[in-house]
Amino acid sequence: MLEFAAFHLGTGNSAGGELLLSSEGLRRLLSPSTDATTGLTHTHTWSADAPSACTVLSAGGNMPQQVSRIALVPDKDFALVVLANSTAGGALAEPIQRRALQEFCGIEADGVERAPASDELKRQACGKFVNPTSDVVIDEHDGSLFAQVTMKRGGFPYETVQQIVEWPRVPLSLYASGRFAILPETKLERWGRIVRSQGDMIDHVLVHGRSHRRV
């Protein structure tokens, strides 16, 4: 996986020196664009985020009891691979990535993100959001938001295997920027964000690197 990362951070040549992609082709491959339907930013093959002046590209995948995550910071010539041999261990992938970006790239992933959301934004964020592999339910109690994630299927190549795993209902902190943290201020804190439609309604949330639509 690190060789794969090195190719994307290099000049388009393989480890053996063979030219696989021109410099212009590689630049276009890694250039972020925003999907007009979901509002999500991505390249041809990577999710893209910009927590600072640097763009962070990431991708992930999972199979039963195996989780992987890879991240690139082209401006810093930095790559990170996280592997876990349990589904529960995958909860550490994002905190590990965030800490590595802070330590090795000087990127503070949440430095200006914690201005609290308005009560109206909290109300709009509540609901059930789904995709083929997982459901996310966000609800409010006494002014605080909570999230519950239910995993429904395995990852490739076991997408058809039903694996109903309901994670405990946990606190969620929503910020004015539209970003949110599940299990905020803990070692297991994980980031997501809301996505508005053209009508300014919240119709998707991004959790675990995947888009979930409101139902």
N, C-alpha and C positions, 0 to 999 in steps of 0.2 A: 504493500500500500504506500510505503514511503517512496518507492521508485515511481509509482504512479503520480504522487504529489510532486516529486522532483521534475518529472516531465512537464507538468503544468507551470512550474516555476522557472523552467529553463528556456531553451531557444527553439523548442519543437523537435529536438533530436532525441533518439532513443539512447539508452545507457551505452549502447555499442557505437553510437555516433551516426546512426542512420537518420536522415531527415524524414520525419513523419508528418510534420505540419509546418507551414511557413510561419514566420514571425507575425505577419498580418492575420493569418488564420488563427493563431494562438491568441492574439489580442482580441479578436472578435469572439472567440470561444469563451473568454473570461470577462467580457464586457457586460455589466449588469443592465437589465431592462426591467420595466415594470409592467406587469400584466394588467390590462385595462379592466378585466372582469373581476379579478380577485384583489388587485392592489398589491400583490406580492412581488417582491423584487428578486430576480434570479438571472443567471446566465443560461446558456444552453443546457448545462448539466449540473449547476451548483445553485444552492440558495445563497442569496447575498444579503449582507447587513452592513451597516456603517455606524458602529457605536462611537467612532471618533473620525478623524480625518482619513483613516485607512479603511478600505473595504475588506470585510472578512467573508470568504467563501466557504461554505460547508456543505457536507452531505452525510447521510447516515443510512443505516439499514439494520435489520434484525431478522433473526430466525429464532425458533424456540430455544431459550437459554443462551442466546448469543446476541450481543449488541456491538455495533461498530460505529465510529464517527471519525470523519476526517475534516480538517479545516486548513485553509490556506490564507496567508496574508501576503499577497504578491509584492506590495510596497516594502515589506520587511524581509522578503525572501525567507519566509517562515512557514513551516508545515507541522501539523500535529495529527497523530493518529491515536485514538482511544479504542481499546478493545475490552470487552467484558464477557466473561463466560457464564453470566446469569442474567436473566431479565431484570431482576431487582438491581443488579450492579450497574445496569444501564442508566439508572437515575443519577449516577455520578458523572456521566459523560459531559454534560453541559457545565457543571461546576468546575470540572477539571479543565475544560477548554477555556472558561472564563479566567481561571487563575493563571493558566499558561500565557494567555494573551496579556495579562497584567504584568507578569514577571519577565517575559522575554520580548514583548513588543511595546510595552508601556501603554497598552490600550485599556482604558477603564470602561468596561462594557456598560456600566450603569451610572456613570458619573453625574449626569444631569437629568436622569430619567425619573427621579423619585418625587417630583411635584405631584401631590395627590390629585386624583380625579374628582370631578364634581359629582354630586349626588345624582344628577341627571345622567351623566355618563355611566355611573355604576348601574343605574336602573336599565339603561339601554343594553348593557353588556350581559344581563341575565338571560338565560335561555339554554336550550340544548343544541349542541353543534355536533355533527357526525361526519365521518368518512368511512370507507370500507373496513378499516382495521380498528378504529377506536371511536368512542363517544366522549364528549366533554359536556358536563352540566355545570353551569355557573348560577349560583343563587345567592340571595342576600338575607342576612339575619341580623337584626339590631344594628343596621348601618355598616356591617362588615360583609365582604364577599367571600364565598367559599367555592371550591371547585372539586368535582369528582370525575375521575377518568376511568372509563371501562374499556379494557382491551378486548376485542372481539375475535381477532384472527391472528394467526402467525404471519411472519414475514416470508419473503421469497426463500425457498420454493414451496412454502406451506400455506399460501394465502387462503386455501379452501378449508383449512383445518380450524374448526371452531375452538377458540380458547377464551372463554369468558373469564376475565380476571378483573374484578372490581376493586380499584384502589380506594383507600379510605378518603372520606371527604376532608379536605384540608383547606387552610386559609389561602386566600388569593388577594394580593395587593395590586390594584389598578392605578395607573398613573396618568396624568393629563396628556402625555404624549401618545397614549394608546397602548403602550407597553404594559405588561403585567408580570408579576412574579408569583409563582405557586410555591408554597412553603417559604415565604419571604424571610430574609435575614437568617437563614439556616444554611448548613453545609449542603443541603439537598435542594436549595433554591433553584428553580428552573424558570426560564424566561419564555414568554409568549407575547402575542400582540393581537389586537383587534384589527379587523379590516372592514372599512366602510364601502358601501356600494356607491354608485353615482348619485343615488337619492339621499346620501349621507346617513343611511341606516347601517347598523352593524350586522352584516350578513355572513361573515366568516370570522373564525379565530385561527391563529397559527399556534399550534402546540406540538411539541416533539418534532419540530421541523416540518409538520404536515398541516395542510389547510383543512379545516373542518367547517362545513356549511350549516347555517341555522336551519332547523326544522320546526 
